Amino acid sequence: MSSQTKLIQFLETALSQAIVSMTGRDFTIALDESGSDSPPLENALIWQQSFSAPEGPSFWIAAGKDLWETLGRVTLEAAGIEEVTDEDCRSTWREILNQTVSGIASAITAEKARELAPSQGVEIDTEPPGLTWLTFSVSDPSGGKWPFKASWTIELARFGEPEPEAAPGPMARANAVSKTFDLLLEVALPIAVSFGRTSLQIREVLKLNTGSIVELDRFVSDPVEVIVNECVIARGEVVVVDGNYGVRISQLASREDRLRSGIAEAAHKGRRL
């Protein structure tokens, strides 16, 4: 179940319990899943709520006069108060909202095993821009039905969930590679220099003796190949250094060349076997 779905259930349960406890009558709360635009709310009371986390306002609920006046009158008449003003109804609705946000916070705390508490709630004049509203309805057994809408931040819905790990940046990846290479720096690799290759039949190999010349598949002017672990990594020219042969690197093989060289060598080995 997603975090959004759970928060919807927490709101429905908390508001239903608050209304029933205040009015003494059964009311049900349900999400409007038709996907239609939320209906206009006349003389709406818009409540903005903050919690101990995340920082700043994170929950909003808007109810039209038809809802907050109905619930206010039902509550106060159940308490024996006959003369009820609009301000009495608004105050009663605010108390229902206070109990609702407390119920939501308690449900999230129990779900996430991390304490969340309401901090500040205030009535505001206009809807904050950029909010995505969900439409709900309050219904009673007699058939009455009143819409309201609510909105919350993603941070509130995901309260208590672990933060997703950020992808490592270039420097982090470089450090990880460097640590890996540190383990490989002492590994010895065989290096060979290839002047060329050729194929001889067994009878021709048996005829070889001192002074025989074996013709290779490479011109004198062609660079020799530097081979590491049977893979060509570079090409260059033969030089003499302090009486020893060496190779002056003139060209480094590309990644594609190294791959093709490894495949060709593997195929050559297979033919020899």
Buried (B, 14 or more C-beta within 10 A) or exposed (E): EEBEEBBBBBBBBBBBBBBEEBBEBEBBBEBBEEEEEBEEBEEBBBBBBBBEBBEEBBBBBBBBBBBBBBBBBBBBEEEEEEEBEEEBBBBBBBBBBBBBBBBBBBBBBEBBEEEBEBBEBEEEEEBEEEEEBBBBBBBBEEEEEBBBBBBBBEBBBBBBEEEEEEEEEEEEEEEEEEEEEEEEEEEEEEEEBEEEEEEEEEEEEEEEEEEEEEEEEBEEEEBBBBBEEEBBBBBBEEEEEEEEEEBEEEEEBEEEBBEBBBEEBEEEEEEEE
